[in-house]
Amino acid sequence: MAVALLIGGGACAGQESSLKMPTEPQQDSLRARLTLPAGFTVQYFATGLAGVRFMAVAADGSVYASLPKSGQVVRLVDSNGDGVADRMSTVLNGLDRPHGLAFHGGWLYVAISSGVVRVHLKSDGSASGAPERIVTFAGGGNHWTRSIAFGADSLMYIAMGSTCNLCVETDTMRAAVTRYDADGGHGHRFAFGLRNAVGIALDPVTKEIWVSQNERDNLPPDHENLPPDEINILQDGRDFGWPYCYSLSGTPVPNPEYADSTARCASTVPAALDIQAHSAPLGITFLDRATRFPGEYRGDLLVALHGSWDRAVPTGAKVIRVRIAGNKPVSYDDFITGWQLGDGSRWGRPVDLAVTKDGALLVSDDAAGAIYRVSY
């Protein structure tokens, strides 16, 4: 039975409005502030989206984005194909911190802090009725975001972070990726020991589920550089270490708080790729459908690094390109930089990445309240 989740406040669901179009001086200023590889260009796709987080691209090319602070999911349309959204409508409102979005089987799925809801959409992209709650779980704790992806098996995978920096969870759904039927049935803890997996995506070649992983804070004696953040390739039923261990250069290392866990750590799965500690990797996307990128990029992965909060010299606040060889991540280098200034201050923080219907890239930024479009 559909359960209405509207709690008031914000724009009315279905209400459409014109977006304020960025001016050419604003577009030029953006291009001057962000650095990309030669041949790539960036522009504003949409602005004025306070706290925008994750995105999903519909079959008709419209872009759906979550606004957790206002409890909304909005739809953005580029009517004339110039790469800039000119119309916006509120699809859902009053949700409990909506975050991850996915389309599957004619439904729009939304991962909210306390569960998963889904809704059928009309031909105009609006919701056909009240959202239906299909999964419920406990909210709260340190990590409130919930991310969602569908596997090649048509099953639903939900990433949920831990309640703490370092603790033994009593709720087996926390610090884990859980798998469900598309209607929310048959919940199964798929992979665990994942302190805060936020980005989640299906490898288009191997059909494995990849996640970005935010590792622990305050690790003595070098908390600024250890432990690395991670890219992980999930395996059913496997333990990825947290809270007992972290991964360093492919080797599980016991956390000092659990120094007697060496034997346990030996059976955990090490990270597929280490990323600079405290970079806060969030959204990830494979580039197989990025037809507006050079062919050499099409087998790789992009990751949005939201940026550190606990380093004397801040890191992150950029998008990196992860090189893939033999279906494994092998290295990474900068793809977009410039959100962080020389003095360590930031005017923006990238969150999520999505490939558009016409093969370009979208990057959301919750600090600047904007979505950018990147093409070659």
N, C-alpha and C positions, 0 to 999 in steps of 0.2 A: 504494500500500500504506500502511495506517495506520502511523504511527510513534509509539510511546509516548514521552511527554515527561515522565513523572512522575519526579521525582528525590528524593522524600522530603521530610519536614518538613511541618508545618502539619496542618490538618484533613484527614481522608480525604475524597476525592471522593464525593459522594452523601450524606454524613452531614448530617442535618438537626438543627437546634436551635432552640429558642425564643429570641427576642431579648428583651433587657431593655427594657421599655417606658419611654419617657420619662414622668416624672411631670408633673402639671399645673403645679407650680411651675417645673419646667425649661422647659416650653413657654412659660409666661408670661415667664420670663427671656429666652428667645430672642426673643420678640416685642418685648421692651423694648430689646434690643441692636441689632436690625436695623431699618432704616428703608426702607419701601416707599411707593409712591404710594398716595394715599387709596383705600380700598376693598379693598386687597389684604391678605391675611393669610399668615403663614408659621408652619410648625410643623416639628418634627423628624419625618422619615419613618423614619430609622434612625440609630443611634449605635453606637459601638464598632467602627467599620470603619477600622482604622489605615491611613492612606495611601490612602484610596479615591480613584480617579481617574475613568475614563470609564464611561459607562452605556449600556445599550440596553434598550428596552422590548419584551417579547415580545408575541405576538398575544393571549395570555391575560391580559395586564396585569402579569405578574410582571416584576421589574426585575433585570437582570443588571449587575453592577458589577465592575470590575477592581481588584485589590489588588496592585500591582506588587511591593511590598516583601516580601510573603509568597508571591508567585508564584501567586496564586489568582484565580479568577473565581467569584463567589458569586451566588446567586439569592435575591431578597428577595420575600416575599409578604405582602400585606395581606389577611388572610383575611376580615375582617369589614367592609371598605370604609370604615374610619374615617380613612383617610389616613395611617396609621402601620403600618409593616411589623411583623409579629409572628412570622414564621418565616424562617429563613435556612438555606440548604444550600450546601455547597461543590460546585460543578459541575466545576471543573478545578483541579488542584493541581500544584505543581512546575514551573510554566512560567517561562520566561526573561523576567521583567518584563512581564507582560501589560499592555496599555494599551487600544488602541482595540477596540471591539466592534461587530459588525453582524450582523443577521439577513438571510439571503438564501437563497431556494430550499430551505428546510427545514434549513438549516445555521446554526449559530452560528459566526461567524468571529471570531478573536482575533488582533490584531496584537501580536506579541511583539517583543522587542528584536532578535532574530535572524531574523525571518521572519513568516509567517502560518500559523496552524493553523486547522482547522475541525473541528466535531464535530456529529453528529446528536443530537437530544435526544429523550428518551422523553416520553410523555404527561404524566409528573409533573415534567418540566423538567430531569431529570438527564441526564447524558451517556450515550449508548447504548454507548460504548466508548472506546478510547483516541483522542486527537485525531490527525488526519491533517495532516502538514506539507505545505503546497502551494507555499510560497515560502520561499526561504532567501536571506538577505543578511547582510552583515557588521554586527556590532554595534559597540559601543565609540564613542569620540569624545565630544564635549561633549554631544550631544543624543541621548538614549537612547529617547525616546518614539516610538511608531509609531501613526498614526491611520488609520482605515479608513472608507470609505463606498462604497456602490454607486450607480452612476449610473442614469439612466433607460434607458440602453443595456444594463443588467444586467452591466456590467463593474465590476471592483473597482479602486478608487483608493486608493493607499497613500501617506501623507505621511511623509517621513523627513527629519529635520533634518541640518544640517551637522556635520562632525567638529570644527569650530573656530569661533572668533568671526569671523575673516576670513582666508580662504585660497582658493586655487584647488583645488577638489576633483578628485581623480583618479578617484573612484568616481562615475559619472554618476547613480547612484541616490540619492546624498546631496544634500541641499539641493534636493529635487525632490518632485514627486508623480508616481508611476509607475502606469500602468494595466495591468491583467491581465484575462484571462478569469476567470470565476468559479472555475475549477479551478486557477488559478495559471499558466496558459500564456500565451504571446505577450506577455511583458513589454515595455512601451513607455514610454519617458520622456515623460510627457504635458506637464508644465510644469516649468521649472527656474528657477534664480536666486532660490530661496525659502529663505532662511537657516534658518528653523525654523517651518514651517507645522504647527500642532498641531491647531486646530479645523478640521473639514472637514465640509461638508454640501451636500446637493443642493437648489438653488433649486426650490421646488415649481412655480413659474410658468414660468421660462425653461429649466429642467432643466440649468442650468450648475452647475459645481462651485465653491463658495466656500470660501476658507480664511482663517483668522486667521494672521498672520505676525509672529513675533518678530524684530525687526531687530537689527543689530549693536550692540555695546557699545564704549565707549572711543573715540568719535568726537571728535577735537579740533576747535574749542576748547570746544564746549558739549556735553560728553558727557551731561549730565543731561537735556537737552531735544531732542537730535537723535541719530539720525534717528527719525522717528515709527515706531511699530509700525503694522501695516496690516491692512486687509481687502482681499483680492484675489479677483477673479473670473477663474478660470483659462481659458486658451485653449490648444488643442493645439499643441505645438511652440514655444510662446513663452517668451521669457526675461524674468524679472521683476527682473533687475538684479544681485542679490548674486553675487559679492563686489565687482563693479566699481562699482556705483552703488546709491544709495538713492533713494527717491521723496519729494518734498516738494511738497505742494499740487498734485499732478498732474504734476510735472515731474521727470524723472530728473536726479540730481545725482551727478557722479563722486565716489567716495570718494577722499580725499587720497592714499591708498596706491597708487591706480591713476589718477592725475591725467591720464594720457595716453589715457584710455578714453572721452573725450567722444563720439566718433563711435559707439562701441559702445553707449554709454548711450542715444543718440538712438533706437535701434531696440528698446529694452526697453519693457515694459508698465508704466506707473506704477500705483501703488496705486489701488484704487477708493475707499478712504477712509483718511485718516490718523487714528491714535489716539495719544494722549499717549505719548511715548517711555518705554520700559521698563515699560509697564503689564503686559506679558506676557499678551497675549490667548491664551486656551486654547480651551475648548469653545464652540461656537456652535450655535444651533438656530433654525430658522424657526418662526414661531408660527401657521402656517396651521391646525394641528390643536389649538391651545390654546383649546378651547371654553369653558373656565372663565375665560377672559380677556375683557375688553370687545372688541367687534368692531373698534375702532380699532387694536388691537394685532395683529390677525391677519395683516396684510401685512408685519410687521416682523421683525427678527432680534434675538436676545439673545446677548450675548457675555460670558463669564466672564473677568475680568481677575485673574490670579493675584497680581500686584503686583510692584513693583520691588525690587531688592536694592542698587542702586548710585546712589541719589539721596540728597542730604542731607535732602530732604523726601520721604519715600516717597510713591508714588502707586500706584493700582490697588487690589487687594483689594476688588473690588466687581463687580456685574453691571450692564452697560449695555444700554440699548435703542437699537438702530441703526434709524433711520428710513429707509425705502425709498420712493423715488419713481421712476417710470419704470423699474422693475426695477434700480435702482442705489442703493447706500447714499449718503445725502446728509448725514447728521448723526447725532450720538448724544447721549444724556443719561443720567444715573444712573437705574438702576432699583432696585437693592438696594445699600445701603451699611451700614456699621456694623461690619464685621470689623476695620477699622483704627481705632485710637483716636486721640485728639487728640495724644498724644505720639509717634505714628508706630508704636507697637507694634501687633501683630495677634494676635487670638485665633483667627482662622480665615483660610483662603484659598480662595476658590471656584475650582473646576477645570472642571467640565463641567455641561452642561444637557441635559435631556431632557423631552419632553412625554409625560405618562402616557396610558394608554388612555382615561381619563375626562376628558382635556383640561386637567389641571393641569400645573404645572412642577416638575421636580426639579432641585436644585442640589447637586452633590457638593463636599465640602470636605476636602482631604487633610490639612490642618493640624489640624482639629478631629476628623477621623475620623467625619464625619457626612454624611448626605444630608437636605436640607430639602425640604419640599413647599410650593409657593406657589400660591394660588388667589385669585379675586376674589369 
